[in-house]
Amino acid sequence: MTDRIATCGALAALICATVLMGTPAEAQEIKNSLTPEDWAYTLPDGVTTKEVKWYSESIQCWAKVFYPKDFSEKASRPAIVLGHGWTGTHSSMEKYGARFAKHGLVAMVIDYRGWGNSGGFISPLQDIRTDDMVRHTTLTATVRIKRTRLLPMKQVEDYRNAISYIQGEPGVDPDRIGIWGSSYSGGHVVTVAALDARVKVAVGQVPAISGKNVPMAPRPIRKALLEDAIKRARTGKGGEFKTGFSTPRMVDIETQLEASQYHPYHYLYRIPETTALLFIGAENEELYGPEKNKDRGEAAANEHPGPSKYIDIRGITHFEMYIDEAFERGSNAAAAWYLAYL
């Protein structure tokens, strides 16, 4: 465990309690996905919700906002934006939104563009030419709507646009904004915090923080990915493949190219010293490998000159982080971190 800051007694007790003892991974069945039963939750007493529409690059997106007990539009509460992981949707994140609201935080659980309840990416199927002198044109056209488009920097844009939405919510303090992400979005929170000064606190759970030992330079494009990129540029269409764990989906080969060049670790040096970072890892992480996962998360905390911490929850695997005692410990530790630094 890395702890490079002084914390108050109550916060330290809550966060330190997140270190779990458990059965070694080799002695138990590995959980390799989540089910609707794992996503289920009970709304805490007094917590209310509202489904909202917001926009990212003019595409209408969906979110559920969780409001704490006794919330008032005349108040000034801190708010958290939560994004889902690789091929996920809001379903697996809502229990975290409910938990954060229980601790007095406004929590906005989003679907990225093209996922869950959000709108997809729209492209016309015929040649449409307009005049630069006419900025807005209204017309009827046949379009293609693409869903499950998985591009990391597009998802980073969605985080930032969701922040803009929640800053305008009555009762939210626009100067006290945090972000939360798990798995693939656990890497996004690093990138978002580096690009957006509005983020005061970022928490990454079982985070995919790639790039620690990768040179900060453009990477060569593998032959198959280059051929697909050329095809997309010349025809507007590329190849697809199936990926995912709890909810496998078809995505573009473009995803492989973009993901191979996406390294959140490279953004750490851009995060302001005043931003507080918390990373929560699983001791028996099976997706990235236990040593690599801890090395990235712990090193990322050490790289940050401001408030930072790495917690390694013992005896659990990647997907076990979302359920049972690990969920309790991880979500409460994250809430304590927000309350301490927002």
C-alpha contacts under 8 A as a table, 3 or more apart, distances in Angstrom:
res1	aa1	res2	aa2	distance
1	M	298	E	7.55
1	M	309	K	7.79
1	M	310	Y	5.78
1	M	311	I	5.45
1	M	312	D	6.28
2	T	298	E	6.54
2	T	301	A	7.45
2	T	302	N	7.53
2	T	309	K	5.62
2	T	310	Y	5.17
2	T	311	I	7.05
3	D	308	S	7.11
3	D	309	K	5.15
3	D	310	Y	6.93
4	R	302	N	7.84
4	R	307	P	7.22
4	R	308	S	6.57
4	R	309	K	6.73
5	I	307	P	6.01
5	I	308	S	6.99
5	I	309	K	7.83
7	T	11	L	6.32
7	T	12	A	5.74
8	C	11	L	5.45
8	C	12	A	6.04
9	G	12	A	5.18
9	G	13	A	6.07
10	A	13	A	5.18
10	A	14	L	6.28
11	L	14	L	5.24
11	L	15	I	6.12
11	L	336	A	6.15
11	L	337	W	7.53
11	L	340	A	7.40
12	A	15	I	5.26
12	A	16	C	5.76
13	A	16	C	5.29
13	A	17	A	6.05
14	L	17	A	5.27
14	L	18	T	7.03
14	L	332	N	7.49
14	L	333	A	6.25
14	L	336	A	7.25
15	I	18	T	5.48
15	I	329	R	7.95
15	I	332	N	7.81
15	I	333	A	4.88
15	I	336	A	7.30
16	C	19	V	6.19
16	C	311	I	8.00
17	A	20	L	7.48
17	A	329	R	7.21
18	T	311	I	7.40
18	T	313	I	6.28
18	T	326	A	7.73
18	T	329	R	4.76
18	T	330	G	6.33
18	T	333	A	6.76
19	V	311	I	7.03
19	V	312	D	6.31
19	V	313	I	4.62
19	V	314	R	5.91
19	V	329	R	7.98
20	L	313	I	5.26
20	L	314	R	4.73
20	L	315	G	6.64
20	L	326	A	7.54
21	M	313	I	7.84
21	M	314	R	5.28
21	M	315	G	5.68
22	G	314	R	6.26
22	G	315	G	4.09
22	G	316	I	6.92
23	T	27	A	6.62
23	T	28	Q	7.08
23	T	315	G	5.45
23	T	316	I	7.85
24	P	27	A	5.59
24	P	28	Q	7.06
24	P	284	N	7.75
24	P	315	G	5.57
24	P	316	I	7.84
25	A	28	Q	5.51
25	A	29	E	7.47
25	A	30	I	7.02
25	A	284	N	6.13
25	A	315	G	6.69
25	A	316	I	6.97
25	A	317	T	7.21
26	E	29	E	7.68
30	I	317	T	7.23
31	K	34	L	7.93
31	K	317	T	7.28
31	K	318	H	7.99
31	K	319	F	6.04
31	K	320	E	6.64
32	N	245	F	6.95
32	N	246	S	7.83
32	N	318	H	7.97
32	N	319	F	6.30
33	S	245	F	5.38
33	S	246	S	4.52
33	S	319	F	6.15
34	L	38	D	5.93
34	L	39	W	7.46
34	L	245	F	7.83
34	L	246	S	5.08
34	L	319	F	6.73
35	T	38	D	5.14
35	T	39	W	6.60
35	T	246	S	6.73
36	P	39	W	5.00
36	P	40	A	6.31
36	P	91	S	7.95
37	E	40	A	5.26
38	D	92	S	7.91
38	D	322	Y	7.47
38	D	323	I	6.26
39	W	91	S	6.41
39	W	92	S	5.07
39	W	93	M	7.55
39	W	94	E	7.62
39	W	95	K	6.73
40	A	95	K	7.05
41	Y	95	K	5.57
42	T	95	K	7.99
43	L	47	V	6.43
43	L	48	T	7.82
43	L	98	A	6.19
44	P	47	V	5.54
44	P	98	A	6.84
44	P	99	R	7.56
44	P	102	K	6.14
45	D	69	K	7.28
45	D	102	K	7.87
46	G	68	P	6.82
46	G	69	K	4.36
46	G	70	D	7.06
47	V	66	F	6.81
47	V	67	Y	5.62
47	V	68	P	4.83
47	V	69	K	4.91
47	V	98	A	7.35
47	V	101	A	6.50
47	V	102	K	6.59
48	T	66	F	5.84
48	T	67	Y	5.20
48	T	68	P	6.77
48	T	69	K	7.35
49	T	64	K	6.62
49	T	65	V	5.46
49	T	66	F	4.53
49	T	67	Y	5.97
50	K	64	K	5.65
50	K	65	V	5.28
50	K	66	F	6.79
51	E	62	W	7.22
51	E	63	A	5.80
51	E	64	K	4.43
51	E	65	V	6.31
52	V	62	W	5.96
52	V	63	A	5.40
52	V	64	K	6.14
52	V	65	V	7.26
53	K	60	Q	6.38
53	K	61	C	5.58
53	K	62	W	4.94
53	K	63	A	6.52
54	W	60	Q	5.76
54	W	61	C	5.19
54	W	62	W	6.36
54	W	63	A	7.62
54	W	162	A	7.12
54	W	165	Y	6.58
55	Y	58	S	5.38
55	Y	59	I	5.34
55	Y	60	Q	4.65
55	Y	61	C	5.55
55	Y	161	N	7.07
55	Y	162	A	7.86
56	S	59	I	5.27
56	S	60	Q	6.69
56	S	61	C	6.89
56	S	113	R	7.41
56	S	157	E	7.41
56	S	158	D	5.85
56	S	161	N	5.76
56	S	162	A	7.76
59	I	113	R	7.16
59	I	119	G	6.05
59	I	120	G	7.21
59	I	121	F	7.42
60	Q	113	R	7.97
60	Q	118	S	6.40
60	Q	119	G	5.47
61	C	110	I	7.94
61	C	111	D	6.81
61	C	112	Y	7.07
61	C	113	R	6.24
61	C	117	N	7.11
61	C	118	S	4.06
61	C	119	G	5.57
62	W	110	I	6.22
62	W	111	D	5.87
62	W	117	N	5.62
62	W	118	S	4.81
62	W	119	G	7.89
63	A	90	H	7.78
63	A	108	M	6.41
63	A	109	V	5.40
63	A	110	I	4.33
63	A	111	D	6.19
64	K	94	E	7.95
64	K	108	M	5.80
64	K	109	V	5.30
64	K	110	I	6.69
65	V	97	G	7.74
65	V	106	V	7.04
65	V	107	A	5.57
65	V	108	M	4.34
65	V	109	V	6.27
66	F	97	G	6.09
66	F	98	A	6.15
66	F	101	A	5.89
66	F	106	V	5.72
66	F	107	A	5.06
66	F	108	M	6.38
67	Y	71	F	6.23
67	Y	101	A	5.64
67	Y	104	G	7.87
67	Y	105	L	7.07
67	Y	106	V	5.01
67	Y	107	A	6.85
68	P	71	F	5.50
68	P	101	A	4.48
68	P	102	K	5.79
68	P	103	H	7.27
68	P	104	G	4.99
68	P	105	L	6.10
68	P	106	V	6.31
69	K	101	A	7.66
69	K	102	K	7.22
69	K	104	G	7.12
71	F	75	A	7.12
71	F	171	G	7.59
72	S	75	A	5.18
72	S	171	G	5.93
73	E	76	S	7.80
73	E	170	P	4.85
73	E	171	G	3.83
73	E	172	V	7.61
74	K	170	P	7.11
74	K	171	G	5.34
75	A	171	G	4.70
75	A	172	V	7.10
76	S	171	G	5.00
76	S	172	V	5.00
76	S	173	D	4.66
77	R	104	G	7.72
77	R	105	L	6.49
77	R	106	V	6.76
77	R	171	G	6.13
77	R	172	V	4.76
77	R	173	D	5.30
77	R	176	R	7.70
78	P	105	L	5.74
78	P	106	V	6.32
78	P	172	V	5.96
78	P	173	D	5.52
78	P	174	P	7.64
78	P	175	D	7.92
78	P	176	R	4.85
78	P	177	I	5.92
78	P	178	G	7.71
78	P	342	L	6.48
79	A	105	L	5.66
79	A	106	V	4.46
79	A	107	A	5.63
79	A	108	M	7.51
79	A	166	I	7.34
79	A	172	V	6.43
79	A	173	D	7.38
79	A	176	R	6.57
79	A	177	I	5.15
79	A	178	G	6.20
80	I	105	L	7.10
80	I	106	V	6.20
80	I	107	A	4.74
80	I	108	M	6.10
80	I	177	I	5.88
80	I	178	G	4.57
80	I	179	I	5.14
80	I	180	W	6.90
81	V	107	A	5.99
81	V	108	M	4.82
81	V	109	V	6.13
81	V	110	I	7.34
81	V	159	Y	7.18
81	V	162	A	7.00
81	V	163	I	6.63
81	V	177	I	7.88
81	V	178	G	6.47
81	V	179	I	4.78
81	V	180	W	6.22
82	L	93	M	7.26
82	L	97	G	7.48
82	L	107	A	7.21
82	L	108	M	6.03
82	L	109	V	4.80
82	L	110	I	6.20
82	L	179	I	5.96
82	L	180	W	4.82
82	L	181	G	5.87
83	G	90	H	7.56
83	G	93	M	7.54
83	G	109	V	6.38
83	G	110	I	5.66
83	G	111	D	6.95
83	G	112	Y	7.54
83	G	159	Y	7.08
83	G	180	W	6.67
83	G	181	G	5.39
83	G	182	S	7.61
83	G	185	S	6.22
84	H	88	G	5.59
84	H	89	T	5.71
84	H	90	H	6.27
84	H	92	S	7.41
84	H	93	M	6.45
84	H	110	I	7.50
84	H	111	D	7.19
84	H	181	G	6.47
84	H	182	S	6.58
84	H	184	Y	7.80
84	H	185	S	6.05
85	G	88	G	5.22
85	G	89	T	7.54
85	G	181	G	7.32
85	G	182	S	5.91
85	G	183	S	5.43
85	G	184	Y	4.76
85	G	185	S	5.00
85	G	186	G	7.66
86	W	150	L	7.92
86	W	183	S	7.24
86	W	184	Y	5.53
86	W	185	S	7.51
86	W	244	G	6.53
87	T	115	W	7.92
87	T	148	T	7.31
87	T	150	L	7.55
87	T	243	T	7.60
87	T	244	G	5.57
87	T	245	F	7.76
87	T	247	T	6.37
87	T	248	P	6.66
87	T	249	R	6.60
88	G	91	S	7.86
88	G	92	S	7.22
88	G	115	W	7.75
88	G	116	G	7.97
88	G	246	S	7.51
88	G	247	T	6.53
89	T	92	S	6.44
89	T	93	M	7.53
89	T	111	D	5.83
89	T	112	Y	7.95
89	T	115	W	6.32
89	T	116	G	5.17
90	H	93	M	5.18
90	H	94	E	6.14
90	H	109	V	6.20
90	H	110	I	6.01
90	H	111	D	5.61
90	H	116	G	6.75
91	S	94	E	5.78
92	S	95	K	7.10
93	M	96	Y	5.50
93	M	97	G	6.68
93	M	109	V	6.67
94	E	97	G	4.97
94	E	98	A	6.24
94	E	109	V	6.38
95	K	98	A	5.10
95	K	99	R	6.19
96	Y	99	R	4.95
96	Y	100	F	6.13
96	Y	331	S	6.51
97	G	100	F	5.25
97	G	101	A	6.20
97	G	107	A	5.12
97	G	108	M	6.83
97	G	109	V	6.37
98	A	101	A	5.16
98	A	102	K	6.25
98	A	107	A	7.58
99	R	102	K	5.05
99	R	103	H	6.70
99	R	331	S	6.89
99	R	332	N	7.64
99	R	335	A	7.97
100	F	103	H	5.15
100	F	104	G	6.71
100	F	105	L	5.49
100	F	106	V	7.25
100	F	107	A	6.50
100	F	331	S	7.55
100	F	332	N	7.94
100	F	335	A	5.79
101	A	104	G	5.02
101	A	105	L	4.62
101	A	106	V	5.58
101	A	107	A	6.22
102	K	105	L	7.22
103	H	335	A	6.63
106	V	172	V	7.43
108	M	166	I	7.41
110	I	162	A	7.59
111	D	114	G	7.99
111	D	115	W	5.76
111	D	116	G	5.70
111	D	117	N	6.52
111	D	118	S	5.81
112	Y	115	W	5.49
112	Y	116	G	7.61
112	Y	118	S	6.52
112	Y	155	Q	6.10
112	Y	158	D	6.09
113	R	118	S	5.50
113	R	119	G	5.81
113	R	120	G	5.67
113	R	121	F	7.09
113	R	147	R	7.85
113	R	149	R	7.90
113	R	155	Q	7.58
113	R	158	D	7.25
114	G	118	S	5.87
114	G	119	G	5.49
114	G	120	G	3.93
114	G	121	F	6.28
114	G	146	K	6.82
114	G	147	R	4.22
114	G	148	T	5.13
114	G	149	R	6.06
115	W	118	S	5.72
115	W	119	G	7.43
115	W	120	G	7.32
115	W	147	R	6.37
115	W	148	T	5.56
115	W	149	R	7.86
119	G	147	R	7.94
120	G	145	I	5.62
120	G	146	K	5.42
120	G	147	R	5.02
120	G	148	T	7.92
121	F	145	I	5.40
121	F	146	K	5.07
121	F	147	R	6.60
121	F	149	R	7.88
122	I	143	V	6.47
122	I	144	R	5.74
122	I	145	I	4.60
122	I	146	K	6.50
123	S	143	V	5.48
123	S	144	R	5.32
123	S	145	I	6.58
124	P	127	D	7.43
124	P	128	I	7.66
124	P	141	A	6.75
124	P	142	T	5.97
124	P	143	V	4.16
124	P	144	R	6.13
125	L	141	A	7.79
125	L	142	T	5.76
125	L	143	V	5.23
125	L	144	R	6.47
126	Q	141	A	7.66
126	Q	142	T	7.17
130	T	134	V	7.39
130	T	137	T	7.47
131	D	134	V	5.42
131	D	135	R	7.62
132	D	135	R	6.18
134	V	137	T	6.90
146	K	149	R	6.87
148	T	249	R	7.00
148	T	250	M	6.90
148	T	251	V	5.87
149	R	251	V	5.84
149	R	252	D	6.69
149	R	255	T	7.71
150	L	154	K	7.98
150	L	155	Q	7.86
150	L	251	V	6.48
150	L	252	D	7.43
150	L	255	T	5.73
151	L	154	K	5.42
151	L	155	Q	6.47
151	L	254	E	7.89
151	L	255	T	5.74
151	L	258	E	6.37
151	L	259	A	7.26
152	P	155	Q	5.14
152	P	156	V	6.30
152	P	188	H	7.51
152	P	258	E	7.08
152	P	259	A	6.74
152	P	262	Y	7.17
153	M	156	V	4.81
153	M	157	E	6.27
154	K	157	E	5.03
154	K	158	D	6.36
155	Q	158	D	4.88
155	Q	159	Y	6.36
155	Q	188	H	7.86
156	V	159	Y	5.15
156	V	160	R	6.48
156	V	188	H	6.24
156	V	191	T	7.23
156	V	192	V	6.06
157	E	160	R	5.13
157	E	161	N	6.20
158	D	161	N	5.10
158	D	162	A	6.04
159	Y	162	A	5.14
159	Y	163	I	6.27
159	Y	192	V	7.28
160	R	163	I	5.02
160	R	164	S	6.45
160	R	192	V	7.11
160	R	196	D	7.27
161	N	164	S	5.00
161	N	165	Y	6.40
162	A	165	Y	4.95
162	A	166	I	6.28
163	I	166	I	5.27
163	I	167	Q	6.08
163	I	177	I	7.58
164	S	167	Q	5.23
164	S	168	G	6.76
165	Y	168	G	5.49
165	Y	169	E	6.89
166	I	169	E	5.07
166	I	172	V	7.25
166	I	174	P	7.75
167	Q	172	V	6.45
167	Q	173	D	6.99
167	Q	174	P	4.54
167	Q	177	I	7.90
168	G	172	V	7.45
168	G	174	P	7.26
169	E	172	V	5.66
173	D	176	R	5.53
173	D	177	I	7.63
174	P	177	I	6.49
175	D	198	R	6.88
176	R	198	R	7.92
176	R	199	V	7.76
176	R	200	K	6.55
176	R	342	L	5.47
177	I	198	R	6.52
177	I	199	V	5.44
177	I	200	K	5.82
177	I	201	V	7.00
177	I	342	L	7.28
178	G	199	V	5.47
178	G	200	K	5.67
178	G	201	V	4.58
178	G	202	A	5.70
178	G	338	Y	7.13
178	G	342	L	7.59
179	I	189	V	6.49
179	I	199	V	6.94
179	I	201	V	6.44
179	I	202	A	4.92
179	I	203	V	6.42
180	W	185	S	7.97
180	W	186	G	7.21
180	W	189	V	6.58
180	W	202	A	5.93
180	W	203	V	4.87
180	W	204	G	6.02
180	W	205	Q	7.87
181	G	184	Y	7.60
181	G	185	S	4.54
181	G	186	G	4.23
181	G	187	G	7.42
181	G	188	H	7.00
181	G	189	V	6.08
181	G	203	V	6.49
181	G	204	G	5.10
181	G	205	Q	6.25
181	G	207	P	7.63
182	S	185	S	5.10
182	S	186	G	4.23
182	S	187	G	7.81
182	S	204	G	5.66
182	S	205	Q	4.46
182	S	206	V	5.89
182	S	207	P	5.77
183	S	186	G	4.94
183	S	187	G	7.15
183	S	204	G	7.69
183	S	205	Q	6.29
183	S	206	V	5.13
183	S	207	P	4.59
183	S	208	A	5.44
184	Y	187	G	5.59
184	Y	188	H	6.83
184	Y	207	P	6.28
184	Y	208	A	5.08
185	S	188	H	4.52
185	S	189	V	6.38
185	S	204	G	7.51
185	S	207	P	7.06
185	S	208	A	7.37
186	G	189	V	5.64
186	G	190	V	7.45
186	G	203	V	7.33
186	G	204	G	4.10
186	G	205	Q	5.59
186	G	206	V	6.66
186	G	207	P	3.98
186	G	208	A	5.82
186	G	209	I	7.15
187	G	190	V	5.55
187	G	191	T	6.94
187	G	204	G	6.81
187	G	207	P	5.37
187	G	208	A	4.88
187	G	209	I	4.63
187	G	210	S	7.48
187	G	264	P	5.62
187	G	265	Y	7.89
188	H	191	T	5.10
188	H	192	V	6.04
188	H	264	P	6.71
189	V	192	V	5.07
189	V	193	A	5.92
189	V	202	A	6.01
189	V	203	V	6.97
189	V	204	G	6.46
190	V	193	A	5.25
190	V	194	A	6.22
190	V	202	A	7.31
190	V	204	G	7.95
190	V	209	I	7.94
190	V	264	P	5.90
190	V	265	Y	7.37
190	V	267	Y	6.67
190	V	268	L	6.51
190	V	271	I	7.81
191	T	194	A	5.10
191	T	195	L	6.28
191	T	264	P	5.45
191	T	267	Y	5.73
191	T	268	L	7.60
192	V	195	L	5.17
192	V	196	D	5.75
192	V	199	V	7.72
193	A	196	D	5.41
193	A	197	A	6.78
193	A	199	V	5.58
193	A	200	K	7.79
193	A	201	V	7.97
193	A	202	A	6.84
193	A	271	I	5.88
193	A	275	T	7.71
194	A	197	A	7.35
194	A	267	Y	5.87
194	A	268	L	6.65
194	A	269	Y	7.78
194	A	270	R	4.98
194	A	271	I	4.23
194	A	272	P	7.27
195	L	270	R	7.55
195	L	271	I	7.60
196	D	199	V	6.06
197	A	200	K	7.40
197	A	272	P	7.58
199	V	202	A	7.10
199	V	275	T	7.07
200	K	274	T	7.19
200	K	275	T	4.77
200	K	276	A	6.46
200	K	341	Y	7.56
200	K	342	L	6.93
201	V	275	T	5.47
201	V	276	A	4.74
201	V	277	L	6.03
201	V	338	Y	6.54
201	V	341	Y	6.72
201	V	342	L	7.05
202	A	275	T	7.51
202	A	276	A	6.37
202	A	277	L	5.08
202	A	278	L	6.46
203	V	277	L	5.92
203	V	278	L	4.75
203	V	279	F	5.80
203	V	280	I	7.77
203	V	334	A	6.63
204	G	207	P	5.28
204	G	278	L	6.37
204	G	279	F	4.81
204	G	280	I	6.31
205	Q	279	F	5.83
205	Q	280	I	4.69
205	Q	281	G	6.17
205	Q	330	G	7.88
206	V	279	F	7.46
206	V	280	I	5.81
206	V	281	G	4.56
206	V	282	A	6.18
206	V	285	E	7.80
206	V	293	N	7.69
206	V	318	H	6.50
206	V	321	M	7.71
207	P	279	F	7.15
207	P	280	I	7.51
207	P	281	G	7.09
207	P	293	N	7.72
207	P	297	G	7.07
208	A	288	Y	7.69
208	A	293	N	7.63
209	I	212	K	7.71
209	I	263	H	6.88
209	I	264	P	5.49
209	I	265	Y	5.60
209	I	296	R	6.24
209	I	297	G	7.01
210	S	262	Y	7.63
210	S	263	H	4.99
210	S	264	P	5.99
210	S	265	Y	5.82
210	S	296	R	7.38
211	G	214	V	4.82
211	G	215	P	7.72
211	G	262	Y	7.87
211	G	263	H	4.60
211	G	264	P	6.55
211	G	265	Y	5.06
211	G	266	H	6.26
212	K	265	Y	5.65
212	K	266	H	7.31
212	K	296	R	6.54
216	M	266	H	6.84
218	P	261	Q	7.60
219	R	261	Q	6.78
221	I	225	L	6.40
221	I	226	L	5.86
221	I	257	L	7.49
222	R	225	L	5.40
222	R	226	L	6.07
223	K	226	L	5.10
223	K	227	E	6.16
224	A	227	E	5.19
224	A	228	D	6.32
225	L	228	D	5.09
225	L	229	A	6.13
225	L	253	I	7.15
225	L	254	E	7.45
225	L	256	Q	7.51
225	L	257	L	6.14
226	L	229	A	4.98
226	L	230	I	6.20
227	E	230	I	5.19
227	E	231	K	6.23
228	D	231	K	5.01
228	D	232	R	6.16
228	D	238	G	5.72
228	D	239	G	6.64
228	D	253	I	7.15
228	D	254	E	7.45
229	A	232	R	5.14
229	A	233	A	6.19
229	A	238	G	7.27
229	A	254	E	7.05
230	I	233	A	5.14
230	I	234	R	6.18
231	K	234	R	5.22
231	K	235	T	5.79
231	K	236	G	7.24
231	K	237	K	6.67
231	K	238	G	6.08
232	R	235	T	5.35
232	R	236	G	4.55
232	R	237	K	4.66
232	R	238	G	4.93
233	A	236	G	5.74
233	A	237	K	7.80
238	G	252	D	6.84
238	G	253	I	6.87
238	G	254	E	7.42
239	G	252	D	5.88
239	G	253	I	5.38
239	G	254	E	7.82
240	E	250	M	6.35
240	E	251	V	5.48
240	E	252	D	4.29
240	E	253	I	5.16
241	F	250	M	5.41
241	F	251	V	5.64
241	F	252	D	6.31
241	F	253	I	6.49
242	K	248	P	6.45
242	K	249	R	5.40
242	K	250	M	4.30
242	K	251	V	6.17
243	T	248	P	5.18
243	T	249	R	5.68
243	T	250	M	6.44
243	T	251	V	7.13
244	G	247	T	5.83
244	G	248	P	4.03
244	G	249	R	6.27
245	F	248	P	5.58
251	V	255	T	6.91
252	D	255	T	5.45
252	D	256	Q	7.71
253	I	256	Q	5.35
253	I	257	L	6.92
254	E	257	L	5.17
254	E	258	E	6.23
255	T	258	E	5.19
255	T	259	A	5.83
256	Q	259	A	5.21
256	Q	260	S	5.99
257	L	260	S	5.30
257	L	261	Q	6.61
258	E	261	Q	5.34
258	E	262	Y	6.21
259	A	262	Y	5.01
260	S	263	H	7.97
263	H	266	H	5.74
263	H	267	Y	7.63
264	P	267	Y	5.40
264	P	268	L	7.19
265	Y	268	L	5.56
265	Y	300	A	7.03
266	H	269	Y	7.08
267	Y	270	R	5.55
267	Y	271	I	7.10
268	L	271	I	5.59
268	L	300	A	7.18
268	L	303	E	7.12
268	L	304	H	6.74
269	Y	303	E	7.55
269	Y	304	H	7.12
271	I	275	T	6.84
271	I	304	H	7.68
272	P	275	T	5.54
272	P	306	G	7.66
273	E	276	A	7.78
273	E	304	H	7.17
273	E	305	P	5.74
273	E	306	G	4.32
273	E	307	P	7.48
274	T	306	G	5.78
274	T	307	P	7.22
275	T	306	G	6.57
275	T	307	P	6.93
276	A	306	G	6.45
276	A	307	P	4.70
276	A	308	S	5.68
276	A	341	Y	6.70
277	L	301	A	6.93
277	L	304	H	7.89
277	L	307	P	6.34
277	L	308	S	4.63
277	L	309	K	6.55
278	L	301	A	7.23
278	L	308	S	5.64
278	L	309	K	4.99
278	L	310	Y	6.00
278	L	311	I	7.89
278	L	334	A	7.49
278	L	337	W	7.39
279	F	297	G	6.02
279	F	298	E	7.59
279	F	301	A	7.16
279	F	309	K	6.39
279	F	310	Y	4.85
279	F	311	I	6.31
280	I	297	G	7.63
280	I	310	Y	5.93
280	I	311	I	4.82
280	I	312	D	6.05
280	I	313	I	7.21
280	I	330	G	6.98
281	G	285	E	7.61
281	G	293	N	7.14
281	G	294	K	6.51
281	G	297	G	7.01
281	G	310	Y	7.50
281	G	311	I	6.07
281	G	312	D	4.77
281	G	313	I	6.06
282	A	285	E	5.16
282	A	290	P	7.49
282	A	294	K	7.90
282	A	312	D	5.69
282	A	313	I	5.08
282	A	314	R	6.40
282	A	315	G	7.54
282	A	316	I	5.71
282	A	317	T	5.61
282	A	318	H	5.95
282	A	321	M	6.86
283	E	290	P	5.99
283	E	294	K	7.44
283	E	312	D	5.75
283	E	313	I	5.70
283	E	314	R	4.83
283	E	315	G	5.93
283	E	316	I	6.03
283	E	317	T	6.77
284	N	289	G	7.61
284	N	290	P	5.23
284	N	314	R	7.34
284	N	315	G	6.27
284	N	316	I	5.45
284	N	317	T	4.68
284	N	318	H	7.23
285	E	288	Y	6.43
285	E	289	G	5.51
285	E	290	P	4.58
285	E	293	N	6.77
285	E	316	I	7.35
285	E	317	T	4.75
285	E	318	H	4.99
286	E	289	G	4.98
286	E	290	P	6.35
286	E	317	T	6.26
286	E	318	H	6.33
287	L	318	H	6.94
288	Y	292	K	6.35
288	Y	293	N	5.78
289	G	292	K	5.41
289	G	293	N	5.95
290	P	293	N	5.25
290	P	294	K	6.18
291	E	294	K	5.30
291	E	295	D	5.89
292	K	295	D	4.97
292	K	296	R	6.08
293	N	296	R	5.32
293	N	297	G	6.16
294	K	297	G	5.18
294	K	298	E	5.66
294	K	299	A	7.92
294	K	312	D	7.32
295	D	298	E	5.42
295	D	299	A	5.68
296	R	299	A	5.18
296	R	300	A	5.85
297	G	300	A	5.10
297	G	301	A	6.36
297	G	310	Y	6.49
298	E	301	A	5.19
298	E	302	N	6.32
298	E	309	K	7.71
298	E	310	Y	5.31
298	E	311	I	7.99
299	A	302	N	4.91
299	A	303	E	6.03
300	A	303	E	5.05
300	A	304	H	6.59
301	A	304	H	5.55
301	A	308	S	5.28
301	A	309	K	5.54
301	A	310	Y	6.01
302	N	305	P	7.38
302	N	308	S	7.30
302	N	309	K	7.86
304	H	307	P	7.49
304	H	308	S	6.63
305	P	308	S	7.81
313	I	316	I	6.86
313	I	326	A	7.42
316	I	320	E	5.77
316	I	321	M	6.76
316	I	326	A	7.67
317	T	320	E	5.23
317	T	321	M	6.64
318	H	321	M	5.69
319	F	322	Y	5.87
319	F	323	I	7.70
320	E	323	I	5.54
320	E	324	D	7.72
320	E	326	A	6.82
320	E	327	F	7.95
321	M	326	A	5.10
321	M	327	F	5.63
321	M	330	G	7.47
322	Y	326	A	6.68
322	Y	327	F	4.93
323	I	326	A	6.01
323	I	327	F	4.84
323	I	328	E	7.75
324	D	327	F	5.52
324	D	328	E	6.59
325	E	328	E	4.99
325	E	329	R	6.18
326	A	329	R	5.16
326	A	330	G	5.90
327	F	330	G	5.21
327	F	331	S	5.78
328	E	331	S	5.57
328	E	332	N	6.01
329	R	332	N	5.37
329	R	333	A	6.03
330	G	333	A	5.18
330	G	334	A	6.20
331	S	334	A	5.11
331	S	335	A	6.18
332	N	335	A	5.01
332	N	336	A	6.13
333	A	336	A	5.09
333	A	337	W	6.23
334	A	337	W	5.06
334	A	338	Y	6.33
335	A	338	Y	5.14
335	A	339	L	6.20
336	A	339	L	5.12
336	A	340	A	6.10
337	W	340	A	5.13
337	W	341	Y	6.30
338	Y	341	Y	5.35
338	Y	342	L	5.51
339	L	342	L	5.49
